[in-house]
Amino acid sequence: MWEGFDTMPKVKLEVNTEQRILKSNIAKYKVFQGLEVEEMAAAAGVSVRNMYSKIKDPETFRIKELRKLAKRMGVSITQLLEEKE
């Protein structure tokens, strides 16, 4: 059927540095503050399902959502976006 295609080619997934940092920082402050995803969603003004999607793919966050989320987490938006050295 698919002659010459014994195996499917592998796809190399790349997550850019900014997305990785944002994802990591959200997870870190979520734990520090003892927040549930439901609380984060309410703070950002999105549905719980949407929040799960945004956490998976941080590039989809809007600035106003990140501002609200940062405020609920007790940090600045800069702290969410930057890697601490």
N, C-alpha and C positions, 0 to 999 in steps of 0.2 A: 504494500500500500504506500508506504513512505520510503521508497527505495533510496538508499544512501544516507538515511537518517537513523542510524542505530541508536543514537542517544540525542536528546535535545541539548542544544548548546546552553551553557550556564550563563546566567546574567549576573554581571558584577554590579551590585547595588552600592552606590556611593551616597553617604549622608554628609552633607557639607558641614563644616565645622560649626557654623552659627546654629544650625538646627540641633546638632549634638549638644552644644552648650546649653541652649534653651531647654531642651528636653531634660537634661541632667539637672539643671537648676530648678526646674518646676518640680521634679521628683524629690530633690533634696529639701526644698522649702515645704513641700506637702508633708513630708515626714516630720520635719522640725516643728511645724505648727499642728501636727496631728489632724490634718484635714482629710475629709472624705471627698471623693470626686463630686458627689452631689453638692457639697458646700462650695467647691470650686466653681462648679457650673452656675450655681445661684449667684455667686459673687460676680462672675464674668457676664452674666445675663444670657447664658446659652443653655440648651438642653443638656441633660446628662450624656446622652448619646453623642451629641456634638462635641462635648468636652473630651470624651474618650477619643474621638477622631482627631481632635486638635492636639491632644497630648501625643498621639502616635505620629502626627504630621504637623509639627509646630509652625511650619511655614504658613499654615492656614489661619493662625491667630490674627485678629485685627488689633491694631494698636490700642483702641479703647478697651478691648477685652483684656489685653495684657496689663494695661494700667489698673483696671479693676481687680484683676487677679493678684497683681503685685501688692496693691493696697490691702487686700484681704490676708495676704501672706505676711504683711508687715515689713515688706522690703520695697526698694525702689525698682522701677522698671529696668534701670541700668543693672541692678544686681541680678535680674533674671536673664539679661542679655549678654552679660560679660562673664568670661571665665576668671575665676579667682586664682591668683597666682600665689 
